[in-house]
Amino acid sequence: MLEFLKWRMGNTGMAPGTLEYRGRERDFPVHLVHYAYSPNSMAETCIVKEAGKPELSPSQNHFLSLVGVHDADTVKAVGEWFAIHPLMLEDVLSPGLRPKVNEFEDGMFMSLKNVSYDQQSRRLKEEQVSVICTPNYVLAFQETDDDAWKPVVERLRRGKGRIRGSGPQYLCIALLDALVDRAMDALGGLSMEVEQHEASLSVSHGEKELLEIYRVKRDVIFLLRNVLLPTTEILTALRDEETFPLPEEVRPFLGDVSEHSVHATESAKVLHDILTSMMDVHISLAGMRMNNVMKVLTIVATIFIPLTFIAGVYGMNFQWMPELQWRWGYPAVMSLMTAVGLGMAVYFARKRWF
């Protein structure tokens, strides 16, 4: 999850635009799927690199999804087919990048994060996705084989709603909406963990519980700082009509996705604050527990101070001590020590010191 801090390691001295994959090793086969659709039809085709550039009919809209960017040769070939600038392809092959959006001559390039929450391992899974949107097609790159665009593809296959009858810009917004929805689902999974830790806060104050709270907080920070905030910035930038001109019928949907992203961002901030407070409460409760233990030990030690003094006096081996020859000396001393101990305990109890 810390690829954003180390993605440049080992690449010092490389020229800008060098096409080399800089992420984790992947072993699944790279595949490119071409969805050609119109209001009344859709064709789904798997494209192989050797077959060359797919035919893009002007009477249809086109969505091309490349799953797996660890094969730099395939990414380079796709870039040559569609005349994509090498710097954009370099960003596609660099998974540690912060999400961003750039405008070029006839479209825009976006680098984004796809996150999901694994219920079994209770961990966030993240990958970088890149989207190129032009008036003629949408080209998307995924780092892993996690199907980020499944809801959008299912809508294309069903042919219901406005997605088939709208252009590539609407499809691009649908892809952004899918990423925001997945981030919201991940946030929901983390919030369930927070509720569980909050419920056990009053009974568990161990190191394990504190480390679990820290882990959840770390995931929330990553989700907030590296996913939601940059995505909100991108959506806000896309609403700038002068910089990114979009059809008027598409803009309301972009605004809706932007509002969802803002809501997710604010929810993550609230969750972060709650986790911070939980860590503070956890540390405070642990401190109070330690203070209570130390208070009891101090009271016990204080009670035994006069008792130790009495025992020390009568434990001295002097020959001429009046009580040594007294028949009731031992019971009297023990009674005195018991009375002193009980008296001090009663006094401390009335003072509410324990």
Secondary structure, DSSP 4 states (H G I P E B T S, - for coil): --HHHHTTTT-TTPPTT-----S----SPPEEEEEEEETTEEEEEEE-GGG-SPP--TTSEEEEEEE----HHHHHHHHHHTT--HHHHHHHT-TTPPPEEEEETTEEEEEEEEEEEETTTTEEEEEEEEEEE-SSEEEEEESSS--TTHHHHHHHHHT-TTTTTS-HHHHHHHHHHHHHHHHHHHHHHHHHHHHHHHHTTTT--SHHHHHHHHHHHHHHHHIIIIIIHHHHHHHHHHT-TTTS---TTTHHHHHHHHHHHHHHHHHHHHHHHHHHHHHHHHHHHHHHHHHHHHHHHHHHHHHHHHHHHHHHHHT---S--GGGG-TTHHHHHHHHHHHHHHHHHHHHHHTT--
